[in-house]
Amino acid sequence: MQTAVIYARYSSDNQTEQSIEGQLRVCEEYAKKNNILILGTYIDRAMTGTNDNRPDFQRMIKDSSRKEWNYVICYKLDRFSRNKYETAIHKKTLRDNGIKVLSAMENIPDTPEGIILESLLEGMNQYFSAELAQKVKRGMRETRLKGLYQGGGLPYGYKVVNRKIVIDETKAEAIRFIFNQYLLGIPVREIIANLTEKGILYKGKPFAINTVYGMLSNEKYSGIYKHGEEVIDNMYPQLIDKEIYESVRHKIEKNKYGKSSIRVPYLLRKKIRCGYCGKPMIGESGTARSGEVKRYYKCSGKKHNNGCKKSQIRKDELEDCIVNAIILELSKPDIMDSIVAKIMSLQNENESANSTLTMLLNEQHGVEKALNNLITAIENGIISNTTNKRLHELEKQQEDLERQILVERSKKSIKISESDIRKYYTQALQSEKTLLINILIKEIILYDDKIELYFNNPTSKSPDESRGFLFCSYNTKIVQEKENKKPSITDILIEMYLG
């Protein structure tokens, strides 16, 4: 009695186990009809037939060397392979082992004419596969050009509504927070800690560092989606301003080559230079006889023996000096009054012009109008699967809009008092040391007896336009202002921190 194994395969996750069951049933009926004994089965699920990278297929070819069966039975030849060149190679391997491939549905005769028919079927199978791939690619391209969702994973902060990708406002604020904080120089670990403290998690867990860096590098947030050489700008709504995204991307690229201590951050890193030789001041550490680790800022020129005379300074002492000087300046009544007044003004403007709420209300009006029209049509006897499906879609959209409108209205109802703003302002100055340095400080020039502190000027285009203070001695801190010019810290904070 002749023996055989069955090989079955289906191509994608869109097909199911029923496809395999159907193939096996037909192959078993064919074997019974032709008095062939089935010894086993080889099955590949969700595997393309355009190549032979299929685990069970490779196992079958390898097992054929044992010459324990006479045939491989397939539902059709395209289940064996859709590549005529690989088909020829593997059929020869099987033939060398005394095994022949049989098609249960195509009834190819064992005659010279059968050879021609089999070759024709194999060629048609490859043609069909290539044509199908071409049509799928063309269809997917048209879908992309229309800006419609193509399936697959979505970046955090987006969702799909009626095949269109839209911003998920419940998550989008976390993305904006991450970008803004990173741009201000806040370390990723600290950003994650802040998110966790606010109860904002990623899939039920705190954000991972790699996840955050992946978000910061994801161009889709700027509204751009690239597929090969193709640039699609109407698929992903812009969640992050392009200038902010580019600034963050540039900062990430720059930080690849920087050095920092993860456990002990040097707050003045990349902002401080030696006043004598102009070289950057770098972080150094040493261990005292007592075992205590002491950290310093040291001139990199002196470290490399360029003859610089600059002495090193304790890290904590210098950082406290800089931060305390900034806090002292920002705590002055005139500056605090100006900033609080500006925040109150912005709050009032946002309250009177809530564009998101207006947009949601307009969208809700459109949905209600569509629902009324559809209900009228149903009342007039126009009922079908399509109208029922559309009715459910509109009702779901209406529920989502009501929820979002409620959120926006709750935001509008929460108004922060002037006393609360002053209280938060005072607390923020004491707790956000890294933020203060990264926002305000452009450059620090360090001497043994004085410090020149230059502030960022958001309106200036040239480094020469930066303003600065002159500090004399680390103990007395501020002694006099450089050229009696007071930097407009109020404008800097409002423009850079509040936008």
Residue, then its C-alpha position, 0 to 999 in steps of 0.5 A: m500500500q502506498t503511503a503519504v503525508i499531507y502538507a497544508r498552508y494558509s497565507s494570512d491571519n485573515q484566514t482561519e483554522q477552518s481553512i486548514e481543516g478543509q484542506l485536510r478533509v479534501c486531502e484525506e478523501y483523495a488519499k482514501k479514494n486512491n488507496i493511500l495511507i496517510l502517515g502524518t501532516y505538516i501544517d504552516r499557519a499564516m505563512t506566504g507561499t512566495n518563499d520557502n521560509r516555512p518551518d513545517f515545510q522545511r521540516m517536511i523536506k528534511d524528513s523526506s530524506r528518511k524515505e518513509w513515504n511515497y507522496v506529499i498530498c496538497y489541496k492544490l499546488d499553490r499550497f506547496s509553493r507559489n514560486k515556480y523556481e523554488t517549486a522546481i528545486h524542492k520537487k527535485t529534492l523530493r523526487d531524488n528521495g523517491i517522493k512525488v507531489l500530488s494535488a487533491m483538487e487538480n487531478i494532474p495525470d501522470t502523462p507527458e501532457g500532465i507535465i505541461l499542465e503542472s508547469l502551466l499551473e505553477g506558472m499561473n500560481q506565481y503570476f496570481s501571487a505577483e498580481l495580487a501583491q501588486k494590487v494590494k500595494r496599489g490599494m494600500r498606496e491609494t489608502r495612504l494618499k487618502g489619509l486613511y488608517q491602514g491597520g497595525g499599531l498606533p502611536y500613543g496619543y492617537k486613535v481611529v474614528n471611522r478609518k481616520i486617525v485622530i488625536d486622543e486628547t486623553k493621552a495627547e497631553a502626556i506626549r506634549f508634556i514629554f516633548n516640552q519637558y525634554l526640550l527644557g532639558i529635563p532628564v528622561r528619568e525625571i520626566i517618567a517620574n513626573l508622569t508616574e506621580k501624576g498617575i499617567l502610565y503606559k499600558g498600566k505601567p510606568f513609561a520605559i526610557n526606551t519608550v519615551y525616546g521612541m516617542l521623542s523620535n517618532e516623526k508621526y507626532s509632527g504630522i509626517y508619515k514616511h513610507g519608503e520614499e513617499v511622504i504622507d502629510n494627511m494621515y496623522p494629525q499634527l500633535i507636536d509643532k514641527e519646530i518643537y519636534e525638530s528641536v527635540r530631534h536635534k537635541i537627541e542627536k546632540n546628546k548621543y555624543g555627550k557624557s553625563s552621570i545618570r546617578v549624579p547629574y551635573l546641572l551646569r553641563k554644556k553651559i559652563r566654560c573656563g574664564y581663563c582658557g575658554k575650555p569647557m568645565i567638566g564633571e570630576s569626582g574623587t574619593a577622600r580618605s574617609g571614603e566620601v565621594k566628592r564631586y567637582y567642576k574642573c577645566s578640561g584644558k587644565k586636565h589636558n595640561n594646556g597650562c590653564k591656572k583655573s582651580q576646580i570648584r565643588k559641584d554642590e557649591l557652584e550649582d547652589c550659587i547659580v540657582n540661588a542667584i536665579i531664585l533671588e532675582l525671580s523672587k523680586p516683587d516686580i518680576m513676580d507681579s509681572i509674571v502672575a499678571k501675565i498668567m492671569s491674563l493668559q488664563n482669561e484668554n484661554e477661558s474666553a477662546n476655547s477652540t477645542l470646545t468650539m470644534l467639539l460643539n460644532e462636530q456634535h451639531g453635525v452628528e445630531k443633524a445626521l442622526n435626525n436625518l437617518i431617523t427620518a429615513i427609518e421612519n419613512g421605511i428605509i431600513s437596511n443593514t447599512t442604515n442600522k450600521r450607520l445609526h450605531e456609528l453615529e450613536k457611538q460618535q455622539e457618546d464620545l463627543e459628549r464625553q470630550i465636551l464634558v472634559e473641556r467644560s470641566k477645564k473651563s470651570i476650573k480657574i486658578s486664583e492669583s494667590d494659588i499662582r503665587k504659591y505655586y510660583t514660589q514652590a516651583l522656584q525652589s523645586e525646579k532647579t534643572l528647569l530654571i538652569n535650562i530655560l534661563i542660562k545660556e552660558i556661564i564663564l567661571y573664574d576663580d574670583k567671579i562668575e559671569l552668568y549669561f541669560n537666554n534672550p528669546t528675541s535675540k538672533s546672535p549670541d552677542e545679544s545675550r545679557g548677563f550678571l557679574f558675580c564676585s566671590y562665591n560667598t557674597k554671590i551678587v555684587q554688581e550688575k554687568e554694565n548696569k544692564k538688567p536682563s528682562i527675565t520676566d519676558i524670558l520666562i513668559e515667552m519661553y516657559l508660558g509660550 
